[in-house]
């Protein structure tokens, strides 16, 4: 009996302590660049996200996006002599929920609402000269965005991610522009976790303890999964 009691105490001491989940668990600085298509033409949307992570599960903040140039559009309602291009800028408020997390890997879902401006230029090509471009600015364009994301930490304070999503443009009267900018996208992220950066300098032991806990939890889940098939 004393031997059994001692062995049980030894086993419990091997269980790492779960990391504390503070109300504000991290500050996120994220480059969120997206690959899109407008009428089959490859396009680029550059983005930046700033936010706060709560309880290691929920992130909230603001995103800022802009095309890296004017992209040619193929509006079928325009005359052949008119070339049209567009440039979209907008900002959103986002909420991201993490539904799977290990120390290095993470899966999450995100929703965002916001608005911005779409600038459209019509350029008429004449037989001998090019007229000055006609510009139209669509203001206060409403945007709705949903996506699924995956993330991998290279080191505790630096990670990369990828995701797939769909942006819906709501209130443009021009149906062609509305359909063109309401489109799926692939995004690629570079994330800097400022909270982990501070820990790595002033309290690296906390990061090692968190690593040990997630490793213990992974092994525990693997054992439970194997036990289902060994019965």
C-alpha positions as CSV (number, residue, x, y, z in Angstrom):
1,X,0.0,0.0,0.0
2,X,2.7,2.6,0.8
3,X,4.4,1.6,-2.5
4,X,1.2,2.1,-4.5
5,X,0.6,5.5,-2.8
6,X,4.1,6.6,-3.6
7,X,3.8,5.5,-7.3
8,X,0.5,7.4,-7.7
9,X,2.1,10.6,-6.3
10,X,5.0,10.2,-8.7
11,X,2.6,9.9,-11.6
12,X,0.7,13.0,-10.7
13,X,3.9,15.0,-10.4
14,X,4.5,14.2,-14.1
15,X,1.4,16.1,-15.2
16,X,2.4,19.6,-16.3
17,X,0.3,22.4,-15.1
18,X,-2.1,23.9,-17.6
19,X,-1.2,27.4,-18.8
20,X,-3.1,30.2,-17.2
21,X,-5.8,31.6,-19.5
22,X,-5.9,35.3,-18.8
23,X,-8.6,37.6,-20.0
24,X,-6.1,39.2,-22.4
25,X,-3.8,36.4,-23.4
26,X,-2.0,37.9,-26.4
27,X,-1.7,40.9,-28.8
28,X,-1.7,40.1,-32.5
29,X,0.0,41.9,-35.3
30,X,-0.7,40.2,-38.6
31,X,0.0,40.7,-42.3
32,X,-3.0,39.2,-44.2
33,X,-2.3,39.1,-47.9
34,X,-4.9,37.6,-50.3
35,X,-4.8,36.1,-53.8
36,X,-8.0,36.9,-55.7
37,X,-9.4,36.8,-59.2
38,X,-11.3,39.5,-61.1
39,X,-12.8,38.1,-64.3
40,X,-10.1,35.4,-64.3
41,X,-7.3,37.9,-63.8
42,X,-5.1,37.3,-60.8
43,X,-5.2,40.1,-58.3
44,X,-3.6,40.9,-55.0
45,X,-5.2,42.3,-51.8
46,X,-2.8,43.5,-49.2
47,X,-4.0,43.5,-45.6
48,X,-3.0,44.3,-42.0
49,X,-4.7,43.1,-38.9
50,X,-4.4,44.4,-35.3
51,X,-6.2,42.7,-32.5
52,X,-6.4,41.3,-29.0
53,X,-6.7,37.6,-28.0
54,X,-9.0,36.7,-25.1
55,X,-8.6,33.4,-23.1
56,X,-6.5,31.9,-25.9
57,X,-9.8,31.3,-27.8
58,X,-11.3,34.5,-29.2
59,X,-9.6,37.3,-31.1
60,X,-11.1,40.6,-32.0
61,X,-9.7,43.6,-33.8
62,X,-9.6,45.6,-37.0
63,X,-8.4,44.7,-40.5
64,X,-7.3,47.1,-43.3
65,X,-7.2,46.0,-46.9
66,X,-6.3,47.6,-50.3
67,X,-5.5,46.3,-53.8
68,X,-1.9,46.9,-54.7
69,X,-2.9,48.7,-57.9
70,X,-5.7,49.2,-60.4
71,X,-6.9,45.9,-62.0
72,X,-8.4,45.7,-65.5
73,X,-12.0,44.7,-65.5
74,X,-14.1,43.2,-68.4
75,X,-17.5,44.8,-68.0
76,X,-19.6,43.3,-70.9
77,X,-21.9,46.4,-70.8
78,X,-19.2,48.7,-71.9
79,X,-18.2,49.5,-75.5
80,X,-15.1,47.8,-76.9
81,X,-13.3,51.2,-77.0
82,X,-13.6,51.6,-73.2
83,X,-11.1,50.0,-70.9
84,X,-12.2,49.8,-67.2
85,X,-10.0,49.3,-64.1
86,X,-10.8,49.2,-60.4
87,X,-9.1,49.7,-57.0
88,X,-10.8,48.6,-53.8
89,X,-9.9,49.7,-50.3
90,X,-11.8,48.7,-47.1
91,X,-11.6,48.1,-43.4
92,X,-13.4,45.6,-41.2
93,X,-14.0,44.6,-37.6
94,X,-13.3,40.9,-37.2
95,X,-14.0,38.1,-34.6
96,X,-12.0,34.9,-34.8
97,X,-12.8,31.8,-32.8
98,X,-10.2,29.0,-32.3
99,X,-11.8,25.5,-32.3
100,X,-8.5,23.5,-32.3
101,X,-5.2,24.4,-30.6
102,X,-1.9,22.8,-29.9
103,X,1.3,24.6,-29.1
104,X,2.3,24.9,-32.8
105,X,-0.9,24.2,-34.7
106,X,-4.2,26.0,-34.7
107,X,-7.5,25.9,-36.7
108,X,-10.0,28.8,-36.5
109,X,-13.1,30.4,-38.1
110,X,-13.5,34.1,-38.7
111,X,-16.2,36.5,-39.5
112,X,-15.9,40.2,-40.4
113,X,-18.0,43.2,-41.2
114,X,-16.9,46.5,-42.6
115,X,-16.9,48.9,-45.5
116,X,-14.8,51.0,-47.9
117,X,-14.4,52.6,-51.3
118,X,-14.2,51.3,-54.8
119,X,-12.6,53.6,-57.4
120,X,-13.4,52.8,-61.0
121,X,-11.6,54.3,-64.0
122,X,-13.0,54.3,-67.6
123,X,-10.5,55.0,-70.3
124,X,-11.7,55.6,-73.8
125,X,-9.3,54.6,-76.6
126,X,-9.8,56.7,-79.8
127,X,-8.2,56.2,-83.2
128,X,-5.5,58.7,-82.7
129,X,-5.5,59.6,-78.9
130,X,-6.5,58.5,-75.5
131,X,-9.0,60.6,-73.7
132,X,-8.7,61.5,-70.0
133,X,-9.9,58.7,-67.7
134,X,-13.4,59.1,-66.3
135,X,-13.4,58.3,-62.6
136,X,-16.2,57.1,-60.4
137,X,-16.0,56.5,-56.7
138,X,-18.4,54.1,-55.0
139,X,-18.3,55.1,-51.4
140,X,-19.4,53.3,-48.2
141,X,-19.4,49.9,-49.9
142,X,-20.5,47.3,-47.3
143,X,-18.4,44.2,-46.9
144,X,-19.1,40.9,-45.2
145,X,-16.4,38.2,-44.9
146,X,-16.2,34.6,-43.6
147,X,-13.1,32.3,-43.7
148,X,-11.5,29.2,-42.3
149,X,-7.8,29.5,-41.3
150,X,-4.9,27.3,-40.3
151,X,-1.8,28.5,-38.5
152,X,1.7,27.1,-37.6
153,X,4.1,28.6,-35.2
154,X,7.7,28.5,-36.4
155,X,8.9,29.8,-33.1
156,X,6.7,30.9,-30.1
157,X,6.3,34.5,-31.2
158,X,6.3,34.1,-35.0
159,X,3.9,32.1,-37.1
160,X,2.6,31.6,-40.7
161,X,-0.9,30.8,-41.8
162,X,-3.2,30.1,-44.7
163,X,-6.9,30.2,-45.2
164,X,-9.8,30.2,-47.6
165,X,-12.7,32.6,-47.5
166,X,-15.4,34.5,-49.2
167,X,-15.9,38.3,-49.4
168,X,-19.5,39.5,-50.1
169,X,-20.0,43.1,-51.4
170,X,-23.5,44.2,-50.5
171,X,-24.6,47.6,-51.7
172,X,-23.1,48.4,-55.1
173,X,-25.8,49.2,-57.6
174,X,-23.7,48.0,-60.6
175,X,-24.3,44.3,-60.7
176,X,-21.1,43.6,-62.6
177,X,-18.9,45.3,-60.0
178,X,-20.9,43.7,-57.2
179,X,-20.4,40.2,-58.6
180,X,-16.7,40.8,-59.5
181,X,-15.7,41.9,-56.0
182,X,-17.9,39.3,-54.2
183,X,-15.6,36.5,-54.7
184,X,-13.6,33.6,-52.9
185,X,-10.0,34.2,-52.0
186,X,-6.9,32.4,-50.6
187,X,-5.0,34.2,-47.9
188,X,-1.4,33.9,-46.6
189,X,-0.5,35.3,-43.3
190,X,2.6,36.3,-41.3
191,X,1.8,36.6,-37.6
192,X,3.8,38.2,-34.8
193,X,2.6,37.4,-31.3
194,X,3.7,40.3,-29.2
195,X,2.7,38.5,-25.9
196,X,5.0,35.6,-26.7
197,X,7.7,37.9,-27.8
198,X,7.7,39.5,-24.3
199,X,7.6,36.1,-22.6
200,X,10.6,34.9,-24.6
201,X,12.6,37.8,-23.2
202,X,11.4,38.1,-19.6
203,X,9.9,34.7,-18.8
204,X,11.0,31.9,-21.2
205,X,10.2,29.3,-18.5
206,X,6.5,30.0,-19.0
207,X,6.8,29.1,-22.7
208,X,8.6,25.8,-21.9
209,X,5.9,24.9,-19.3
210,X,3.2,25.6,-22.0
211,X,5.1,23.3,-24.5
212,X,5.2,20.5,-21.9
213,X,1.5,20.8,-21.2
214,X,0.4,20.6,-24.8
215,X,2.8,17.6,-25.4
216,X,1.3,15.8,-22.4
217,X,-2.2,16.5,-23.6
218,X,-1.4,15.3,-27.1
219,X,-0.1,12.0,-25.7
220,X,-3.1,11.6,-23.4
221,X,-5.5,12.0,-26.3
222,X,-3.5,9.6,-28.5
223,X,-3.8,7.0,-25.7
224,X,-7.5,7.5,-25.3
225,X,-8.0,7.2,-29.1
226,X,-6.0,3.9,-29.2
227,X,-7.9,2.6,-26.3
228,X,-11.1,2.8,-28.3
229,X,-9.8,0.1,-30.7
230,X,-8.1,-2.1,-28.1
231,X,-11.3,-2.9,-26.3
